[in-house]
Structure formats: structure tokens, C-alpha cells
């Protein structure tokens, strides 16, 4: 199943801060839907899906549920129709919503069969969030009733004065227990739950290599949203040289950047990272799943990643090139020049921010005193390179 992002029924609304979008999402809940597992067999699940407001009964569920993708400042309306025999809710995990829109039955309400409700919130924080059913949560979540919510700045900035990115990917880890999927009416006590099927974006094993990959080109700054909605402790292990840096956790800016090839995510946690690669890579992100009580290994997936780090010039192989890395950078860069010369760094307005002389080969250039932004590096020979500075 392919990852589905929702861009539906958008209206413009006026706010005190200017023009923001009012976004409407039409979600349904269904039980006993079927999906295909990695080995080709099928299994039943419960989940969320989309429906057409003119015919609420026609919605189909998927696992995970549709991604609710909005921009910072949007007014979000989630119209929920329960097309299943059990009561359900939508709990907006990690989002700042009022009590009535929180989706916890004990403090708000739950929606019975063929009833509907509209959840409303203002997307006032950028970041990575989740949603799931909060009725008999242990069972309903394990059966597949969950999805992701992403809030993005319209200028592709992670948060105010934060780093800019050019494209993003979502990796949502989850798990399931085949015997629960096959017999949800009497699954047994939850303390005996033992996950035995492990997914990324609802897929597993060989399904994750069929036309999917995180692709990073020389001019890209890639953000990856990592989240764990399963009951397993999950490790995302990035290949050497990809240089992932976590800037946000649970929808908030981290006080100190986390630079590590391994990011450990407990159930319900989310991280927003940016890749700062230092070499070409054709490899996989390894996702390992661990038992929450004894930390034993219980599952693994791999997700392909392709990084074209060096800005190769294919039109004329004899033309000299100016190689700059890392890019984006924060405090210093390495500039590999084909011959000794002066280089000049200019901003988007053509103003010179730095001039220095380089010898042939690799040179380290200090950029600590240059502000965040996009720049061009000019070489005396006429060749140039782009530079993005993010601190």
C-alpha cells in the first residue's frame, strides 16, 4: 500500500494574522478490512480512511490512516463518520487542542455507530504528531486505528529561525499481533500481547523495497519525520555518512541538537531530523524493533536510501568542478578546488560576505560569522557552487 497524504476540500479563511487556510478532512472508521502482508497472505484490521461527504458509507480504511498534512496557522476541521459497529474517537496525540476535541472518551465523548462529529484545532505548532482511537485503546490501536499528523511552515522551515528543507519523508513505525488481527473479539489480556508483525508506513519486508526510497540529490536538504505508534521500542539506524541530526522531538524544538546515527524511539514519540550527508550512499536505514520489557530483538525492517552527495557535472566531463561539503553547513565547509584561486561567497542580493584564497585540493573555510541563508561561491576560473547555511 502506498503512503497517502491528504489534500482535500481546502477553503480560504481570514485570521487576525493574515490569510490562513481552513482545511477539511473527511475520515471514517471501519472494522474487518483486509490488507496484504509481506508473505502474500491477508489479514483483517481496523482502521481509518477517507470518505466522500456526499456518501459517508463509501469510505475504505487503510493502515496506517491517511496522513493529515497541514501548514502552520491552518484551521483544521476533521469530519469523522463512524462506519463500524463499535464506538470510536480520534485522539490528536501531542497536539495542543481543547478538552472537547481531545478524543479521550472520559473527558470528551465517543462516537457510536453511524454517528459523526467534527474535531477542530488550530495548527499553532510545527512538528510531527499522531492520531489514534482512544476507545479501548490497547485493542483499537493494536488493530490498526492510527495515523500521522504533520504541521509544516509554509516556507519549509522546521520552526521559527530553524533550518530550511527542500523535501520531506514520513517514516511511521508500528506493529501488530496476527492472533489479535484474526480474533479481535476475544484477543486475551493485553499484558500477554506479543507483537509479531512489524511495519513502516503499513508495509514490511520486501514491500519496502518496491519503488520506494529516500532520495537525496546534491541540491536537496531532506527532512525525515520519524514516529512510533506501535508497542515496541524502535531503533532507526542510519548508514554511515548520512549524518542525521534531530532538531525536534514530539513537536517541539530540542534544546540541544541530537547528532547520532541511531535514533531510539519509544511508543508515541516523534522526531524530526535533517540529513547532513558527507558522501554518496546507496544503502538502507535499518529499523529494529525491541520488546518493551526485556529489550530483546523481535523484528527488523530496512528502508532504502539513496544519497547523491557530490554535485557531478555530466554535460562536460572535462569542465573543472567546485565541490563544497557538507552542504547545508553550520560552522565550516570543505571546498575542494581544481586549482589555486580566490573564492568569493555572496548572498542572494549579490553582497560579498567572505573572500579568501584557496590552494589546490581540499580547504577548510570558516563560516561561523555568516548568517543562515542561501549563498553562491564563485571561483576565479568562473565556476560556482551553491551553499546553504543552517545553524
Secondary structure, 3 states (H helix, E strand, C coil): CCCCEECCCEEEEEECCEEEEEEEEEEEEEEEEEEECCCCCEEEEEEEEEEECCEEEEEEEECCCCEEEEECCCEEEEEEEECCCCCECCEEECCCCCHHHCCCCCCCCCECCCCEEEEEEECCCCEEEEEECCCCHHHHHHCCCEEEEEEECCCCECCCCCCECCEEEEEEEEEECHHHHHCHHHCCCHHHCCCCEEEECCECHHHHHCCCCEEECCCCCEEEEEEECCCCEEEEECCCCCCEEEEEECCEEEEEEEECCEEEECCCCEEEEEECCCCCEEEEEEEEEECCCCCCEEEEEEEEEEECCCCCCCCCCCCCCCEEECCCECCEEEEEECCCEEEEEEECCCCEEEEEEECCEEEEEECCCCCCEEEEEEECCCCEEEEEECC
